[in-house]
C-alpha cells in the first residue's frame, strides 16, 4: 500500500473518569506520563526507524486521542510529533489533531499547541446542559466549553470539531434541541455525535439498573438524530459519515482513513492499527505496555491476518458509513466481487425495508437506514 497512512497516538490519562467511559485511560501521574512518552517515542522509532528516507512509510494525518492528550505538557506532545517526523515520511500538509477537554486548556497552552504543529482540535463537549454534564461525570461546565472554543479561535485554530453525546438518560428532546442550538452558535468546523452506549460496568449503567435514572426510549433517540441531521444541513454541514458532520473541506481526514480502508499506524496503550493486510491492537494495560516496550518486546496483544473476503466485506460495511456509499463497479474491480450477486438475499431484504438504496452503481444507506445502521452492516459481515 503506497497510500499515505494515518498515525494514531493514544494518550491514556484523564483528570477523572467519566461515568460512561470504556476507553483505556486512568489518572494522570507525572512519573507515569514521563515513562509513557518515552515508551511511545520508542515504539514509534521501532516501527518506523532504521529505514532510509526513500523507504519510510508516508503519512499525512496524526491524531492524538485518548484519554485526554492535553494532560501532557507541550514539550511531551512535541517530542512525540518529532518522533513521527523523524521515523515516518510526514507530508507537508499533514492534519494533526488533538482531542482536548474544555476546562483543562488555557489560551497559552492552545497557542503553544498550534506552534508545535497541531492544526485541528477536537473538543469533548458532550452537552451544553450543566445537569447532564454532571450526571455523566464530566469535569467541565457548558460555559467552559464555550470559552474553550473561543480561546482556540483566538489562538489561531481554524479547524475545530466538537463531540456531543445523544441519548443520555432522562434527556429531553428540548434539552437536545438546546444542545444543538448552542453547538451551531459556536460555529465549529466539524461535529461528531455519538449515541450513548453503556458497557455493563459503567457507573451510569448501574444507576439505570438501580432505577435512579431512566434510559430514553429508541423513538426519542431517533427523533434527536433526525433533528440533528436537519439542523446540521441548515447550517451548511455535510453529513459525510453516519456520526460525523463537517463543513466542506473540514471533514476529519484522519477518521476518513478508517472508513475508506486506508492504512493507519497506531501507538500507545490499546491503540489499533491496520496495514492493508492485517489489523492489530496493543495491550490495554499501561503497566504491561511500559514493561514490554522498555524490555524491547512488542506491545501488540492481538494481530489478525485478513484474507480477501474479510477485506471486501469490511470495505462494503465501512463505505456504507460514508455519504457516497459503495461504488459497486470499483468494488468489483478491486475485489472481484459483484455485491449484487454475492449479497442478493441481504440486498433484497434491506431494499424492501428501505434501509439502503442503489442508484446506478452506487449503494448507499438511507435516512431510515442510518438509525438502524448496525442492522444494515450486520448483513455484510
Ligand atoms: S475524558 Fe474521555 S477518555 Fe477521559 S474518562 Fe472521560 S470519556 Fe473517558
Boltz pocket constraint, residues with backbone or C-beta under 6 A from the ligand:
constraints:
  - pocket:
      binder: B
      contacts: [[A, 13], [A, 14], [A, 16], [A, 17], [A, 18], [A, 20], [A, 21], [A, 22], [A, 23], [A, 25], [A, 66], [A, 67], [A, 68], [A, 101], [A, 124]]
      max_distance: 6.0
